[in-house]
Amino acid sequence: MFYREAGDFKTTYSADNQTFPIKIDRVGYYVALVVAFLIIPFMINDYWANAILLPFLIYSIAAIGLNILVGYCGQVSLGTGGFMAVGAYACYKLMTAFPEVNIFFHVILSGGVTALVCILFGLPSLRIKGFYLAVATLAAQFFLVWLFNRVPWFYNYSASGQINAPERTVFGVPVTGPNTEAWATYLFCLVFLVICALVARNLTRGMAGRKWMAIRDMDIAAEIIGVNPLKAKLTAFGVSGFFIGISGALFFALYLGAVEVGEAFGINKSFLVLFMIIIGGLGSIFGSFAGAAFLVLLPVVLKVVGVDMFGWPTDIVAHLQLVIVGGLIVMFLILEPHGLAQLWRVAKQKLRLWPFPH
């Protein structure tokens, strides 16, 4: 009764193939965009931006990128942190080398650089897969972190080895540096998230997405029916790297402002993004949002409940967070491998039939 598509008919193929073919989904999407662009910027403060909104937006982009590679194409990757570092350092070098260019283009170019690096490290996927590919991408993680730590050119020969985002503006409003406003950085990241989500949604529903899923389900059968595994796998690595590079650039320039690669983009970052898509749902754009929201909100909720309400020590709360995340991953892998996205699909199916029995 709450979720119905009865009477929502289509008269053209283009209408039937649109991103949200059901009217109630389209209305919900437009309402969410209006709230995100026109209401939230006037309500947020620095705490909401730095603790919840910016991490959610940036990690959602990274989760979408990794989900394309792991969830849609079936290529396991443990190098997300290293590829985010590529985006961060590429953005830093571009911002310092071309200060007159708008930061919007720096972020996009950073994604392009990361896509090329990701394709390079994706070449082993043509010969190996599964556990061996995971080890290869894990090696890329450690190699990239070592490279950015050991080659002074990447951090402009700074004595501290740290990179700092110089101040940049968009339409005269600072989005990086010490004088930023919470609403400005939020809107800048939100624009990138909306664009990336729409691009990913259309790619996964098109010919490229069908090729990725054919490779994921059975690569030998996909090759027999005409799918080029070289092109399919490397395009998945490239598109995934593009999104992850954008998230790394935003994470450095707008969220942290100053970065030491070993601390900000270590192996923990790779596992964090991987846990997001496992909990949210592999092979689902919505699952990327759900997993990012869950793992961003979980430490905030635990702090409010555990530290502020019950007075637990912060180290106990931190360990409790690890226990909860680990338990949820095991639970989802056993009981619901498709994660929160599948639970949302089941809920919508129940709403289609409510209050009638099924």
N, C-alpha and C positions, 0 to 999 in steps of 0.2 A: 504493500500500500504506500510506503514511503518512497520506494525506488521503482518506478514503472517506465517502460519504454513503449507501452501500448499506445497506438496512434502516432508514434514518432516514425513515420515512414519516409523513405527516400525515393526520389524520382530520377536520380542520375548516379552514375558510378562514382563520380568525384565526391558527391555528397555522402555516399556510403563508405568511401575510403578516407574521409577526413579524420583528423587526429582524435576528436571526440565525437563519434557518430551519434551518441545518445544525448538528447537535449539537456537533461538534468546534469550530465557531466560537463557539458559546455557552460552552462550557467554557473555551476560551482567553480569552474576554472576561471571564468571572468570575475566572479565575486572575489576569489582568492587574489587575483591580480590587482583588483581595485583596492582591497585591504592592504596588500603588500606595498603598493606604490603610493597610495594617497592617504592612508590612515596611520600606518605604523611609523613612518618617518617623523610624524608630529608628536608621537607618544614615547619614543625610546629615549633613554639616557645612556651615558657611557657604560654603566654596568650591564644593561640589557644588550648593548651592542657587542661589548667585548666578551661577555660570559656566555651568551647564547646565540645571538643572531649572526654575527660574523663567522664564528666557527661553523654554525649550521650551513650557511650559504657556501662557504669555501669547501667544507668536507663533502657537501652534496655534489659539487662539481667533480671532486676527486673520486667519489664513489660511483658516479655515472661513468666516468672514464674507465675505472677498473671493472665495473660490471659489464661494459661492452666487451672487454677482453676475456674475462673469466666467465661471466654468466651467459653471454651470447655466443662467444666463439670457443669457449672451453679451453683457453690457454691459461694455465695457472701462472700467476705472477706474484712474487714476493719483493719486488723492487720498487714499490710505489713511493716510498720515502725518498729513495735516490732520484727518481724521476721528478718528484716535486722539487728536490734540490736543484735539478737542472733548470727548471722553470724559474726558480728564485734567483739563481746566479745569472741566468740569461737576462732576466729583467733588470738586475742590478747593473750589469755591464752596459745594457742598452740605455738605461736612465743616466748613467754617468758619461757615456760616450756621445749620446745625442740628446742633450738636455732640452733642446728646442722642440722635440717631437712629443706629441701628446702621449700621456701614460697609457691611454686606451690602446694605442697601437703597440706600445712596448709589451703589454700583457699578451696581445694576440701573437706578436712575433716570438715571445717566450714560449708560447704553446707550440708554435711551428718548430722552434729549435728542439724542444723536448720530443716532438713527434719524430724528428729525424734520429735522435739518439735512441728512442724507444724502438724504432724500426731496426737500427743496427743491432741492438741487443735481442731483438726478436728473431734474428736470422737462425739461431739454433732451433727454433720451433719447427723448422722445416725437416729436421732430422730426429728430434727428440720430443717427448711429450710427457705429461703427468709429473711424477716426482722429479724426473731429471730436468724438466723445464723449470720447475720451481727452484731447483738448486741453481740453475743457470741465472735466473733472474735475481736470486739471492746474492749470487756473486756480483751481479751488476750493482746491487744496493751497496755492498761494501766497497766496491771499486770506485763508485762515484763519490761516496763520502770521503774516501781516502784522497781522491784526486782534488777535490775542492779544499781539503785541508792542507795538502802538500804543495800545490802550485800557487805561488803568491799572486800570479796574474789575475786569478779569478776574484780575489778580494782586493785588487788594486794596491798590492804590496803594503797593506795596513799592518802596523806592528802588532795589533791585537788579533788579527786574523778574522775579525768580525766585519760583516757588511751592514751598512746603515742606509736606509731608504732616504734619499734627498726629497725635499718638499716639491710636490708637483700639484698642479691645480687642474680642474675641469670646469670650464666656464667661469673661471675666476674663483672657484671654491676649492680650498686645499683638501686633497684626498689622501695625501701621504705627508709625513713629517710630524712635528710636534704640535701643530696648530689645527689639527683636523677636527671636524664636527662629526658626531656619531651618525647623524642622518645622512651625511654626504658619503661616508665610507660604506654605509649600509646600502644606499641606492646604487653605488658603483658596483658592488659585488652582486646585488640583486639583478642588475641588467645582464651581467655575464651569466648568471645562473639561468635566467629565463631563456637566453639565446642558446646556451649549451643544451638545456633540457629539450627545447624544441628541435634542435638539430639532431640530437641523439634519438629522440622519439621517431622522427621521420626516417633516419638512417636505419633503425632497427626494424621498421615496418616496410622498408623498401627492398630492392634487390640485394643490396649489400648485407642487410640484416638476415635475409633468407640464406645467403651464402654462408655467413658466419654460423648460423644455427645448424646448417647442414654439416659443416666441418665439426661442430661441437658434438652432434649426435652420432655421426659415423663418417670419419674423414675419407675412408676408402670408398664407401658408397657415394659420397659427395663428388669425389674425383671421377668416378665412373659416369655419373650423370652430367659431367661437364663443368663442375666447379674447379677453378684453378686454385689449389691449396696455397701456392706461393703468394698469389695476389690477395686471397681472402685473409690469410693469417697476417701478412704484413700490413694490410689496410686496417685490420683490427688493432694491431700494435700501434700504428700511426695515429688513428683516431683516438685511441685510449691515451696515448702519450700527449696528444694535443690538449685534451681536457685536463689531464693531470698536471701538465705544465702550466696551464692557466691557473689552476688552484694553487700551485706552488708559488707563482708570481704574486697572486693576491695574498696568500698567507704571509709572505715576506713583506711586501710593500705596504699593505693596508692594515694587516692584523698585528704582526709583531713589530715591524719597523726596523728591528735589528736582529741579526741571525748569526748563530754559530752552527755550522752545518751538522756537526756531530750530535748536538743537543736537539735541534729543531727537526731534523730529517733523518733520524736514526731508524733502526730496524723496528722500533716500537711504532713509528708512524705507519710503516708498511702493514703491520699486523692490525693496527687500529682501523685503517680503511678496509682491509680484508674482512674484519669482523663486522663492519657496517653492512657490507653487501651480503654476508652470510645471514645475519639477523634480519636485515630488511627483505632479502629475497633475491636469489640469483636470477638473472635474465628478466629483470623488471626495473624500469625507470622509476616507478613509484617506490619500489623497494629500496632504491638508493636514497631517496628522500627520507623514508621511514627509518632506515638504519642509521643515517646521519643524525636525524632528530633524536632518536633513542639514546645513542651514545654521547651526544652533546648534553642532553638534558639529565642523564643518569647521575653524573657527579654533582650537578647543581642540586638535584632533588635529595641526594644522599647527604650533602652538606647541610641543607636546610633542615632535614629530618634528624640526621644523626648528630651533627655538631650543634646546631642552633637550638633544637627542641630537646634532645636527650643529653646533650653535653658529652658525647663520646669523643675520645681523642681523634685527631685528624688522621693519624696513621692507621687506626682501626678502620675508619671510614674508607680510606684509600684501599686497604686490603679487601674490605667488603665489596667494593666496586669490582675488583678483579674476580672475586668469587662469583658474583652475580653474572658478570659477562661470560665467564667460563661455563657456568651452569646453563645459561641461556643458549650458548652455542651448541653444547652437547644436546640439549633438549630439542632445539630446532633441527639439528642434523638427523636426529632419530625420529621425532614425531612429525615435524613439518619442514622438510628440506627447502621448501620455497619461501619460508620466512613470513614476515609480517605482511608482505604483499598478498600471499595466498590467504591469510586470515581475513584481509580486507575483501578479497574476491568472494570468499565464503559468506561474509557478512552481507555483502550486496545481494548475493543470491538468496539469502534468507529474507531480506527486505522485499525482494520481488514477490515472494509468496505470502508474506505475513498479511493478515492474521490467519490465512487458510492453511490447513495441514498439507504436508507434502509426502 
